[in-house]
Amino acid sequence: MTRLLELEDLDLPTLRDLPVLVRVDFNVPMKEGRVLDDTRLVEALPTLRELAAAGAKLLLCSHCGRPKGERNPKYSLAPAAERLAELLGAPVPFAADCVGEPAARLAEELPAGGVGLLENLRFHAGEEKNDPDFARALAAPARAYVDDAFGSAHRAHASTVGALAYLPRKAAGRLLVREVAALSRLLGEPERPFAAILGGAKIEGKIDTLENLLPRLDLLMVGGGMANTFLAAHGYDLAASLVERERLELAGDLLARAAERGVELLLPTDLVVADAFDAPGEIRTVPADQIPAGFLALDIGPETRAAFAAAAARAGTLFWNGPLGVFEKPPFDAGTRALAEALAGCPGFTLVGGGETVAAIHQAGVADRIGHVSTGGGASLEFLAGRELPGVAALARS
């Protein structure tokens, strides 16, 4: 397991009155100047409170959306500052830019233990390009650095890698440390049986993760649009459903390798199908090998839900990423919701990642009964694929 520099390595009492650049992940949904989901803000609170209690002056920085290197009010982090102030019960002044005079003024005016938020990093093209000049400007007002944004740790950006060249006093925040520790449990010696549930629309994006996990797994469950491709590789006619035709050979190979290794593989045995996606006139539950012509598979059926729930109940370690149906469109969210509730009863260590999957866990009201709910969908998949995450590597103990 990667051992990270932690807050204790900064000698917290010596940070009093010093500006600390804190990379957070406040890439949250917003509408009409309001934060719609503050989960990521809440996750950052332990690190922020600990640094503030030490008397540091916190300069928070984050990206939000994809403004493509240009200033776009739609992606301003100002609403996040307002919501964070409510959560902290203290003012959170907002700087109109993350570099230059606004950032320098914020660093100067913050009191000891104060928390301020800088404007969206991605309003500058230099952030995603990891431009040295932008990294230097970002680091300029600060004297130390803390990264608590696991969701961005797989990106070699100025705020996750470049700025550290100018801030040698550095550490990982509590959330980043917790994420790495939880995910490392899956790659080390997990409690068995070790099960994975993979869903979502496509195999693409999960291939490397699946390749890396397959030799470690005892049980693999596949749902969502991803399962369609595996079912098609089995020779089933998926009618009008989404199938990655270019991935059929890969799916067949993965099925064969799972069988060779003795991995128990569960695919949907029944599916909820409809004659249209946007305005379905007819919805049916059918066996997976009997989808009517012109119909689309949009969720797993009740038989599959029961089988997946029973398998989850005997897992010693379980990882879930990706919804098992078109989760954003009821009634095709039923399978995903049912599994979220089933996971709450799993006696083993459970880890959930991916935006829609995490949303399902919260909507089912069972987040507090899951071993670890990851804040980084793409980052968690890359970590489990065995890749080195630049933001993690930058904070590893030498």
Summary of the structure (lengths in Angstrom):
residues: 398
radius of gyration: 22.6
end to end distance: 13.2
largest distance: 69.3
contacts: 1452
relative contact order: 0.13
helix: 41%
strand: 17%
